[in-house]
Amino acid sequence: MKKNTMKKFFTSLAVLILALSACSEKPLSNVPEPYMTGQKTYIRVCGICHGDNLKGNGAAPSFLIETYQSESFSDQQIRNTIINGSKSKVMRPQRGKVSDSEIEEIIKYIRFLQKESGLM
């Protein structure tokens, strides 16, 4: 009896995981070459919370809103937030986990997608 219950549980869990992963948004595949490094780094460092395509995923906000346009949230503010974490302490510091050049590529990718979405 226990084996059957455990089997049903794990089968249900596997179906749920597959369903949720199928609903998750896939990264853009048509990113121009100058932004590909930024995309890969963004997905690795930021995507889990901010979504692979900057749309957010509930854990962190989308970068495709006016609040994060370059006029209201500068590249330096993005850099500082990546390094030191958010002022609210929700986002943890990434100091030591990402290099300066990787941060530059992340910012370049963010600004590219903002422009593509009509924000800039």
NORSUL-V203026 format. One record per residue. N is the residue number from 1. RES is the residue in one letter. PHI is phi as a letter, one per 40 degrees, with the letter a starting at -180 (* if undefined). OMEGA is omega in whole degrees, 0 to 359 (none if undefined). D_LAST is the distance of its C-alpha to the last C-alpha in Angstrom with 1 decimal. Layout:
{{N & RES & PHI & OMEGA & D_LAST} {N & RES & PHI & OMEGA & D_LAST}}
//
This chain:
{{1 & M & * & 181 & 60.5} {2 & K & c & 180 & 58.1} {3 & K & c & 181 & 57.1} {4 & N & c & 178 & 56.2} {5 & T & c & 179 & 54.1} {6 & M & c & 180 & 52.3} {7 & K & c & 178 & 51.7} {8 & K & c & 180 & 50.2} {9 & F & c & 182 & 48.0} {10 & F & c & 176 & 46.6} {11 & T & c & 178 & 46.2} {12 & S & c & 179 & 44.3} {13 & L & c & 179 & 42.1} {14 & A & c & 178 & 41.3} {15 & V & c & 179 & 40.4} {16 & L & c & 180 & 38.1} {17 & I & c & 179 & 36.3} {18 & L & c & 180 & 36.0} {19 & A & c & 180 & 34.6} {20 & L & c & 180 & 32.0} {21 & S & c & 177 & 30.9} {22 & A & c & 180 & 30.7} {23 & C & c & 183 & 28.3} {24 & S & c & 183 & 25.9} {25 & E & c & 179 & 22.8} {26 & K & c & 178 & 23.2} {27 & P & c & 176 & 20.6} {28 & L & d & 180 & 18.8} {29 & S & c & 183 & 21.3} {30 & N & b & 178 & 19.4} {31 & V & c & 179 & 17.2} {32 & P & d & 184 & 17.6} {33 & E & d & 181 & 20.2} {34 & P & c & 182 & 18.2} {35 & Y & b & 184 & 16.5} {36 & M & c & 178 & 19.7} {37 & T & c & 178 & 21.2} {38 & G & c & 179 & 18.2} {39 & Q & c & 181 & 18.4} {40 & K & c & 181 & 22.1} {41 & T & c & 178 & 22.0} {42 & Y & d & 181 & 19.4} {43 & I & c & 181 & 21.6} {44 & R & c & 188 & 24.6} {45 & V & c & 191 & 23.5} {46 & C & b & 190 & 20.9} {47 & G & d & 183 & 21.1} {48 & I & c & 180 & 24.3} {49 & C & b & 184 & 22.8} {50 & H & c & 181 & 19.0} {51 & G & g & 184 & 19.6} {52 & D & c & 181 & 19.3} {53 & N & b & 175 & 16.1} {54 & L & g & 185 & 14.5} {55 & K & c & 183 & 15.7} {56 & G & g & 177 & 18.3} {57 & N & a & 181 & 22.0} {58 & G & g & 180 & 23.6} {59 & A & c & 182 & 24.5} {60 & A & a & 184 & 21.1} {61 & P & c & 173 & 17.9} {62 & S & c & 172 & 15.0} {63 & F & c & 182 & 11.9} {64 & L & b & 174 & 10.0} {65 & I & b & 185 & 10.5} {66 & E & d & 181 & 9.2} {67 & T & d & 185 & 11.9} {68 & Y & b & 173 & 10.3} {69 & Q & c & 183 & 6.9} {70 & S & c & 179 & 7.7} {71 & E & c & 183 & 8.9} {72 & S & b & 178 & 11.3} {73 & F & a & 189 & 12.1} {74 & S & c & 175 & 12.5} {75 & D & d & 179 & 13.4} {76 & Q & c & 177 & 17.0} {77 & Q & c & 176 & 16.9} {78 & I & c & 180 & 16.0} {79 & R & d & 181 & 18.8} {80 & N & c & 181 & 21.2} {81 & T & c & 177 & 20.7} {82 & I & c & 184 & 21.4} {83 & I & c & 189 & 24.4} {84 & N & b & 185 & 25.8} {85 & G & g & 182 & 24.7} {86 & S & c & 178 & 23.2} {87 & K & c & 180 & 24.8} {88 & S & c & 181 & 26.1} {89 & K & g & 177 & 27.8} {90 & V & c & 176 & 26.6} {91 & M & c & 180 & 24.8} {92 & R & c & 177 & 27.4} {93 & P & c & 177 & 27.1} {94 & Q & b & 179 & 26.5} {95 & R & d & 180 & 28.3} {96 & G & g & 180 & 30.5} {97 & K & b & 183 & 29.0} {98 & V & a & 182 & 26.1} {99 & S & c & 177 & 26.2} {100 & D & d & 181 & 24.0} {101 & S & c & 176 & 23.0} {102 & E & c & 177 & 22.2} {103 & I & c & 178 & 19.9} {104 & E & d & 179 & 18.1} {105 & E & c & 176 & 17.8} {106 & I & c & 181 & 16.6} {107 & I & c & 179 & 13.8} {108 & K & d & 179 & 12.9} {109 & Y & c & 179 & 13.1} {110 & I & d & 182 & 11.1} {111 & R & c & 177 & 8.0} {112 & F & c & 181 & 9.0} {113 & L & c & 175 & 9.3} {114 & Q & c & 179 & 6.2} {115 & K & c & 179 & 4.7} {116 & E & c & 181 & 8.1} {117 & S & c & 177 & 8.0} {118 & G & g & 180 & 5.6} {119 & L & c & 184 & 3.8} {120 & M & b & none & 0.0}}
//
